[in-house]
Amino acid sequence: MVKPLSIKNLVKNFGGLTATDDISFDLEEGQSTGLIGPNGAGKTTIFSQIMGEYRQTSGIIELYGSDISKLSTPARIRLGISRTYQVPRPFSDFSVLENIRVGLMPDSIWKMITQGPNREREIELALSVGFSEDDLQQTPDTLSMGDLRKLEMARTMATNPKIMLLDEVFAGLTVGEINQIAKLIQNMRKENMTFLIVSHDLKALEPLVDDAIAINYGKIIAQGAFSEVISDSAVRTSYLGTE
C-alpha cells in the first residue's frame, strides 16, 4: 500500500557535519507520529528537508509514491504538505485574518486580483482554531504565545494539507493552551489528517500519537509504539538523561 510520506536513506551534510544520517521511515494514512530527541538531534532539519527548504545530500522523499525530492517548497505545499515552525513566523504588520489570507492565496496573482480575498474562509479558519471574532483584527504583537501557535496552525490549514508537520507546537504554552492545541489536533485527526509532530513535551504528545521515532546525532535510535520508544535504554540515556 502506498504511504502518504516515505523517507528513504535521508542524509544532510553541512560541511563536515552530518545533520541527518541515513534516516528512513514511513507515515501511515490518517495516523500521527511523534518525532522526539534532544536539542540538536536533527528533528527540524528533517522537517526542512521534507518541505524542500533544505535540499538533502542524498536520499529520497516520496509523497503518495511519487518522488518529490527535487521539487520546490511551493510545489510540495500544493501537493499537500505543510508545516509550522518552532518559532512562529507571522507577518508582524498583518492582522490575524490577513496572516491567514497568505495561506489562502492562489498560485495565480491574476486570480487573486480578480477574485479578491476569501473572507468567509479566513474567518472560518480563524474560528476553527479558537480565535474569537474580536481577535480577528489583532496584530501578532498583541497575541499570547498560545494565540501565535493557533495562528500558525490556521495558516498551515489554509493550504489544505493532507500531511501536517508540527514543530514544537506546545513550546511556551500554558496548560490550558496546550489542551486547546491538543484538542484541535485530535479533531483534525478525525478528518483523516496525517501528522508528524516534534515535541519535547512527552506528556502532551503521548495521547496524540500512534507511534514515535527517536533520533540522536542525526540517527534513528528507536522506532515503534510510543511507550516502547520512551522506555528504550538508548532513548532514556540520550534524551531523558537516565539509564
C-alpha atoms as one frame of an Amber mdcrd trajectory, in Angstrom:
protein
   0.000   0.000   0.000   1.318   3.449  -0.956   2.307   5.560   2.059   1.393
   9.246   2.397   5.034  10.060   3.104   8.048   7.791   2.737  11.558   8.891
   3.724  14.357   6.729   2.352  18.001   6.934   3.485  17.913  10.688   4.039
  21.316  12.312   4.575  22.052  16.007   5.058  25.606  17.283   5.394  26.528
  20.804   6.378  30.232  20.904   5.551  31.823  18.330   7.840  28.677  17.975
   9.991  26.163  15.241   9.251  22.816  16.580  10.482  20.724  13.608   9.334
  22.343  10.233   8.799  20.530   7.551   6.765  17.035   8.418   8.069  14.226
   6.144   6.828  10.592   5.973   7.951   7.017   5.955   6.630   3.912   7.801
   7.764   0.604   5.938   7.742  -2.586   7.456   6.326  -4.601   9.300   8.980
  -2.148   8.494  11.755   0.044  10.670  13.921   3.734  10.034  14.578   5.867
  11.706  17.228   9.426  12.711  16.383  11.491  13.074  19.556  15.086  13.607
  20.560  17.388  16.041  22.354  18.124  19.557  21.109  20.314  19.413  18.023
  19.347  15.832  17.192  18.213  16.758  13.654  14.426  16.901  14.033  13.883
  20.333  12.487  16.421  19.501   9.761  14.243  16.538   8.802  11.219  18.853
   8.548  13.193  21.322   6.424  14.235  18.558   4.020  10.695  17.206   3.736
   9.499  20.722   2.863  12.358  21.345   0.404  13.754  24.218   2.456  16.995
  22.242   2.661  17.989  20.015  -0.247  19.106  16.620   1.040  22.663  15.488
   0.328  21.293  12.067  -0.598  18.145  10.022  -0.141  14.589  10.099  -1.462
  11.364  11.711  -0.251   8.164  10.220  -1.652   4.659  11.632  -1.357   1.987
   9.007  -2.092   4.554   7.032  -4.083   5.875   9.945  -6.161   9.428  11.216
  -5.743   9.279  14.869  -4.659  12.965  15.120  -3.702  13.751  17.785  -6.308
  10.542  19.811  -6.116  10.413  23.353  -4.760   8.792  24.161  -1.431   5.711
  25.800  -3.076   5.255  22.705  -5.239   5.325  20.455  -2.182   2.782  22.670
  -0.421   0.491  22.454  -3.445   0.771  18.651  -3.312  -0.435  18.596   0.286
   2.422  19.014   2.800   2.543  21.935   5.214   4.403  22.803   8.404   4.551
  25.027  11.441   7.761  26.437  12.891   9.307  26.141  16.328   9.453  29.951
  16.449   6.215  31.374  14.993   6.751  33.437  11.845   3.727  35.720  11.459
   3.737  38.821   9.286   4.032  41.395  12.035   2.146  44.203  10.251  -0.760
  41.963   9.218  -3.882  41.210  11.240  -4.870  37.672  12.213  -7.139  37.468
   9.155  -4.506  38.900   6.826  -1.936  36.371   8.056  -4.374  33.557   7.298
  -5.045  35.100   3.889  -1.415  34.488   2.906  -2.032  30.744   3.120  -5.215
  31.068   1.085  -3.597  32.991  -1.771  -3.971  31.139  -5.079  -0.929  30.406
  -7.228  -2.073  32.873  -9.835  -1.707  36.562  -8.950  -4.342  37.253 -11.626
  -6.863  35.080  -9.779  -6.062  36.891  -6.552  -6.686  40.248  -8.226  -9.926
  39.200  -9.939 -11.406  37.054  -7.172 -10.260  39.026  -4.159  -9.817  37.637
  -0.638 -11.981  34.749   0.571 -13.044  36.441   3.789 -15.570  33.762   4.680
 -12.896  31.055   4.582 -10.443  33.249   6.510 -12.965  33.718   9.307 -13.869
  30.014   9.282 -10.216  29.034   9.764  -9.644  31.627  12.482 -12.674  30.486
  14.469 -11.816  26.805  13.973  -8.503  27.193  15.852 -10.109  29.060  18.734
  -9.943  32.765  17.871 -12.980  34.877  18.701 -14.414  37.427  16.289 -12.918
  40.149  18.483  -9.430  38.733  17.787  -9.558  38.866  14.004  -8.114  42.356
  13.528  -5.383  41.998  16.142  -1.747  42.041  15.054   0.800  39.438  16.200
   2.464  41.762  18.726  -0.732  41.730  20.790  -1.078  37.932  20.825  -0.006
  35.468  23.505   2.305  32.585  22.549  -0.746  30.327  22.593  -2.522  32.563
  20.083   0.603  32.740  17.919   0.651  28.921  17.856  -3.029  28.919  16.858
  -2.284  31.417  14.094   0.490  29.140  12.811  -1.980  26.250  12.751  -4.588
  28.298  10.878  -2.065  29.453   8.271  -0.932  25.855   7.806  -4.515  24.621
   7.476  -5.223  27.311   4.878  -3.118  25.419   2.334  -5.489  22.411   2.573
  -2.747  19.950   3.536  -3.033  16.182   3.707   0.094  15.972   5.894   0.974
  18.444   8.645   4.432  18.749  10.202   4.175  20.398  13.626   7.448  21.643
  15.119   7.373  22.109  18.928   3.757  23.174  18.759   3.428  23.112  22.585
   6.581  25.107  23.380   5.996  28.087  25.652   2.317  27.345  26.259   0.279
  27.208  29.444  -1.544  24.000  30.375  -4.801  25.491  29.098  -3.226  26.500
  25.777  -1.672  23.040  25.378  -5.110  21.497  25.882  -6.576  23.796  23.209
  -3.947  22.860  20.628  -4.195  19.158  21.539  -7.967  19.231  21.063  -7.526
  20.891  17.671  -5.096  18.163  16.577  -7.471  15.454  17.818 -10.342  16.991
  15.834  -8.216  17.142  12.689  -7.221  13.512  13.141 -10.905  12.615  12.949
 -10.834  14.109   9.438  -8.034  11.697   8.432  -5.198  14.229   8.577  -1.722
  12.699   8.812   0.675  14.274  11.335   4.371  14.249  12.151   4.830  16.073
  15.468   8.067  17.232  17.096   7.686  17.893  20.816   9.742  17.846  23.998
   6.510  17.716  25.992   6.076  13.947  26.090   3.044  14.144  28.381   1.155
  16.295  25.869   2.425  14.278  22.911   1.597  10.759  24.104  -2.218  10.829
  23.700  -1.920  12.403  20.242   0.345   9.882  18.511   0.090   6.283  17.325
   3.839   5.713  17.310   7.125   7.527  17.719  10.585   7.895  16.207  13.515
   8.880  18.422  16.677  10.337  16.920  20.031  11.431  18.280  23.037  12.844
  16.416  21.020  12.599  13.198  20.357   8.855  13.510  17.206   6.933  14.406
  17.842   5.193  17.728  14.349   3.770  18.365  11.094   3.444  16.453   7.711
   1.921  17.264   4.920   2.287  19.802   5.295   5.443  21.907   5.541   3.590
  25.229   8.214   1.273  23.853  10.262   4.106  22.370  10.387   6.212  25.539
  11.272   3.087  27.537  14.166   2.192  25.226  17.512   2.347  27.026  19.216
   4.353  24.278  16.389   6.904  24.327  16.443   7.200  28.097  20.204   7.708
  28.101  20.382  10.249  25.270  17.114  12.102  25.695  15.743  11.585  29.173
  19.127  11.568  30.886  18.591   8.242  32.673  19.785   4.706  32.174
